[in-house]
Every structure is written in C-alpha cells, then in structure tokens.
Amino acid sequence: ILVIDDEQVVRDAVSRVCEAAGLTVETAFDARSGLEKVQKKEYRLVLCDVMLPGLDAFQVLDEMKRADIRTPVIMITGYSTVENAVNSLKKGAIDFVPKPFTTDELESAVRRGLRYREGPRSESLSGFQIDDASTLHVPSSPAYYRLGYLSWAFIEPNGTGLIGMTHEYLKTVSPLKEIRCFDTDDDVVQGSVCARVVSTDMLVHDVLSPLSGKILERNHALLTSPETAENDPYLSGWLYRIIPTEVAYELMRLTPCIQDQ
C-alpha cells in the first residue's frame, strides 16, 4: 500500500494499522514523489490526501489515468474538503476517509479497497478478509446516478429520490450482518454518512449519501433482512426515499449509470 500525505502523523497512523494487518506500507510526502513511486512499482492500494503541496489529488488521479495505472485510490480528506472528495469520486477515486479517522474507520476503508481490487480468490490478512471483486453491474435507466462506486440515486417522476448501495460497494462489505439506518425526517448530505453496515467480520462500514435531502421513508425490510440489499440492490434493496434539496447541482457531481453500459 502507498500512502501519499504531507502530514507525518497521518502517514504513521496508516502505517501502524496496515502493518498490524500484515500489509507492507510505503509513504510519500507529496504528489510528485508519490507519482514517481506508482510509475515504478505496482501497489495494491493508494491512500492519498486531497490537499497536497504542489500537485493536488485531482492531478494525481489525472496522471494515473494518463499512465493507465489502475491501482485503486482512496482519498483522505478533512471535513472542510468533503466537496473536493465527492469530486474526486467522479474523477475515479473509489472511496474517501475523513480526518480525523479512527483505527476502525481506516481498517474498514482499507479492507474495502483491497476487496475492490482483488480477483476471485480468498486471502486472510490478520483481520482483513479479501475475496472476489465484482464486475460492474449497473441499471440501464437514465434516471439512475452513482456516487463513485459507493451509492446510487434514482430520481422518481414526482421529484422524490431513492438512494441505495451499489452492487460493487456491497461486494466489498458482504456478507452483511446488519444495516443501521437513519430515522424518518432526518437529513442526509451528499458525500456524508447516511447509514452504516456491519459485515459478518464485525467491521462497520460507512454508506455515503449520493444526494442531500430529508428522509421521507426508510426501507424497513433491510432492518430485518439486510441480504435484500445484496440480492437486489437497485430495486427492492433501496435504503431511503428522500426529498432532494439540491438535486440539479448535485446530479452534476454524480455519474449517470447509463454511461457504464
């Protein structure tokens, strides 16, 4: 794993967690030195700070794309830069971890990143369970949009929206033990946590909302049967029905699923 961050305390924290899980960690303090490393060596995962001296994280993603370097990238972001993190998902990052993060939050994100990358095999790494990553499964309706590979939104004819977890995200956290949902009338914010799922290895994973709005309805079936989301993520496996508040603006920061066909 490669960690690109200009804060020594962050590089040290990531190294401690990942090395305890049997992973080898290399670090870089800025984007240029990080890019030099990924161009010379293959990594299983890159964790990159959004705000870096010199080149920023968006340029890192652009340079990796130009060089056809397909290593998954997880962004590390301060709470004040969540908007930038959302934009980074549109540009190709697979996830982001907000600062300050806990050991559990980091471990969960790294586990998802490894499972996203790995092929159809199973491997145990002292707490990380890695098995089959999926091919891309997306709905064909032009009313579906996705936030990176993490979550989706469907705009209903009456203007309300359904939101849920993508097939790709669910593959990185399954099998599920529990889904912890917000309450009706709670607000959700694009790029912020809207639910949490607990996998059978007892890791807790954040679900990031693709849109902002007020929750009108929860999918109560998921509370007793979380496997509904795994079996049918885009229809009966939705999380919430919401009243979107910034739908025109926020849809521009999502990717239409029909582009993936």
C-alpha positions in Angstrom: 0.0 0.0 0.0 1.2 3.5 -0.8 0.3 6.5 1.4 0.6 10.0 0.0 0.2 12.6 2.7 2.2 15.7 3.8 1.3 15.0 7.5 3.8 12.7 9.2 1.2 11.8 11.9 -1.2 10.5 9.1 1.5 8.5 7.4 2.5 7.0 10.7 -1.1 6.2 11.7 -1.9 4.4 8.4 1.3 2.5 8.6 0.6 1.2 12.1 -2.9 0.0 11.2 -1.9 -1.6 7.9 1.3 -3.2 9.1 -0.5 -4.7 12.0 -2.7 -6.5 9.4 0.4 -7.9 7.6 0.5 -5.3 4.8 3.6 -3.6 3.6 3.3 0.2 3.6 5.4 2.8 1.7 4.9 6.5 2.0 5.3 9.8 0.1 5.1 13.3 1.4 3.8 15.0 -1.8 2.1 14.1 -5.0 5.2 14.2 -7.2 7.1 11.7 -5.2 4.0 9.6 -4.9 3.5 9.5 -8.6 7.1 8.5 -9.1 6.6 5.6 -6.9 3.4 4.3 -8.6 5.0 4.7 -12.0 7.9 2.5 -10.9 6.1 -0.1 -8.8 2.7 -1.8 -8.6 0.7 -1.3 -5.4 -2.5 -2.9 -4.3 -3.9 0.3 -3.0 -3.1 4.0 -2.8 -4.3 6.3 0.0 -3.9 10.0 -1.0 -4.6 13.2 0.8 -6.9 15.6 -1.1 -4.9 18.7 -0.2 -1.2 18.3 -1.0 1.6 20.8 -1.7 2.3 21.3 -5.3 0.1 18.9 -7.3 -3.2 18.1 -5.7 -5.1 14.9 -5.5 -7.1 15.6 -8.7 -3.9 15.9 -10.6 -2.7 12.6 -9.1 -5.8 10.9 -10.4 -5.4 12.5 -13.8 -1.7 11.5 -14.1 -2.5 7.9 -13.0 -5.3 7.7 -15.6 -3.0 9.1 -18.4 -0.4 6.5 -17.4 -3.0 3.7 -17.4 -2.2 3.0 -13.7 -5.3 1.2 -12.4 -4.4 0.9 -8.7 -7.5 1.8 -6.6 -7.2 5.2 -4.8 -8.8 6.1 -1.5 -8.8 9.8 -0.7 -8.0 11.1 2.8 -9.9 14.4 3.5 -10.6 16.9 6.2 -14.2 17.6 6.9 -13.9 21.0 5.2 -13.0 19.4 1.9 -15.8 16.8 1.6 -16.9 18.6 -1.6 -13.5 18.0 -3.1 -13.7 14.4 -2.0 -17.0 14.0 -3.8 -15.5 15.4 -6.9 -12.6 13.0 -6.6 -15.0 10.1 -6.7 -16.4 11.4 -10.0 -12.8 11.5 -11.3 -12.0 7.9 -10.3 -11.2 7.6 -6.6 -13.1 4.6 -5.1 -13.6 5.9 -1.6 -12.5 8.5 0.9 -11.7 8.6 4.6 -12.4 11.8 6.5 -10.0 13.2 9.1 -9.8 12.7 11.9 -10.3 9.0 11.4 -10.4 6.1 13.9 -8.5 2.9 13.6 -11.7 1.1 12.8 -12.7 3.6 10.1 -9.3 3.2 8.4 -9.3 -0.6 8.7 -12.8 -0.8 7.1 -11.8 1.5 4.2 -8.6 -0.4 3.5 -10.5 -3.7 3.6 -13.0 -2.3 1.0 -10.1 -1.0 -1.1 -8.4 -4.4 -1.1 -11.6 -6.3 -1.9 -12.3 -3.9 -4.8 -9.0 -4.6 -6.4 -8.6 -8.3 -5.8 -9.6 -11.0 -8.2 -11.7 -14.1 -7.5 -9.7 -15.6 -4.6 -9.8 -15.5 -0.8 -7.0 -14.4 1.4 -6.8 -13.7 5.1 -4.5 -10.9 6.4 -4.7 -10.8 10.2 -8.2 -9.2 10.2 -8.7 -8.3 6.6 -10.7 -10.9 4.6 -10.3 -10.4 0.9 -12.3 -12.3 -1.7 -14.0 -11.9 -5.0 -14.3 -8.4 -6.5 -17.2 -8.0 -8.9 -17.6 -7.0 -12.5 -19.6 -3.8 -13.0 -23.3 -4.2 -12.5 -25.4 -1.1 -13.2 -29.0 -0.3 -14.0 -29.8 0.8 -17.6 -32.3 3.5 -16.7 -31.1 7.1 -17.3 -32.7 8.1 -14.0 -30.0 6.3 -12.0 -26.8 8.1 -10.9 -23.9 6.9 -8.8 -21.5 8.4 -6.3 -18.3 6.7 -7.3 -18.9 3.0 -6.9 -20.4 3.6 -3.4 -24.0 4.5 -3.7 -26.8 5.3 -6.2 -29.7 7.7 -6.6 -32.8 7.3 -8.6 -35.0 10.3 -9.4 -38.7 9.4 -9.4 -41.2 11.0 -11.8 -42.7 13.0 -8.9 -39.3 14.5 -8.0 -38.6 12.4 -4.9 -35.4 10.3 -4.9 -34.5 6.7 -3.9 -31.0 6.1 -2.7 -29.1 2.9 -2.1 -25.8 1.0 -2.1 -24.3 -0.1 -5.4 -23.6 -3.8 -6.3 -19.8 -3.0 -6.3 -19.9 -1.5 -2.8 -21.9 -4.4 -1.4 -19.4 -6.9 -2.8 -16.7 -5.2 -0.7 -18.6 -5.4 2.6 -20.6 -8.6 2.2 -21.8 -10.8 3.7 -23.9 -8.3 5.8 -24.9 -8.8 9.4 -26.8 -5.6 10.0 -27.8 -2.3 8.3 -28.0 0.7 10.6 -30.3 3.4 9.1 -31.1 7.0 9.9 -34.7 7.9 11.1 -37.5 9.3 9.0 -37.3 13.1 8.9 -33.6 13.0 9.4 -31.5 14.9 6.8 -28.8 13.3 4.6 -26.0 15.2 2.9 -24.2 14.4 -0.3 -20.9 12.7 0.5 -21.6 12.3 4.2 -22.6 9.2 6.1 -26.3 8.3 5.7 -26.2 4.7 7.1 -23.7 2.1 8.3 -23.5 -1.6 7.5 -21.9 -4.2 9.7 -20.3 -7.1 7.9 -20.1 -10.6 9.5 -16.5 -10.0 10.5 -17.9 -7.2 12.7 -16.3 -4.3 10.8 -18.5 -1.3 10.4 -18.7 0.4 7.0 -20.0 3.9 6.3 -22.5 4.4 3.5 -22.2 7.8 1.8 -25.2 9.5 0.5 -25.3 10.4 -3.2 -27.8 13.3 -2.6 -28.8 15.8 0.1 -32.4 15.8 1.4 -34.9 14.9 4.0 -35.8 11.2 4.6 -39.4 10.5 3.8 -39.3 6.7 4.1 -36.9 4.0 5.2 -36.9 0.6 3.6 -37.9 -1.4 6.7 -37.2 -4.7 5.0 -33.5 -4.0 5.3 -33.6 -3.8 9.0 -34.7 -7.4 9.4 -33.3 -8.8 6.2 -30.1 -7.0 5.2 -29.5 -9.6 2.5 -32.3 -7.9 0.5 -29.7 -5.2 -0.5 -27.2 -7.8 -1.6 -29.7 -9.7 -3.6 -31.4 -6.8 -5.3 -29.5 -3.6 -4.7 -31.3 -1.4 -7.3 -34.9 -2.3 -6.8 -36.1 -3.8 -3.5 -32.8 -3.1 -1.8 -33.1 0.7 -1.7 -32.3 2.5 1.6 -34.4 5.6 1.7 -36.9 7.7 -0.2 -36.0 11.3 0.2 -37.0 14.9 -0.8 -33.8 16.1 -2.6 -32.8 19.7 -1.7 -30.0 20.4 -4.3 -30.8 17.9 -6.9 -29.9 19.9 -10.1 -26.5 20.9 -8.7 -25.7 17.6 -7.0 -26.6 15.4 -10.0 -23.8 17.1 -11.9 -21.3 15.7 -9.4 -22.6 12.2 -9.9 -22.1 9.7 -12.8 -25.1 8.6 -14.9 -25.2 4.9 -14.6 -26.2 4.6 -18.3 -22.7 5.7 -19.2 -21.4 2.4 -17.8 -23.5 0.2 -20.1 
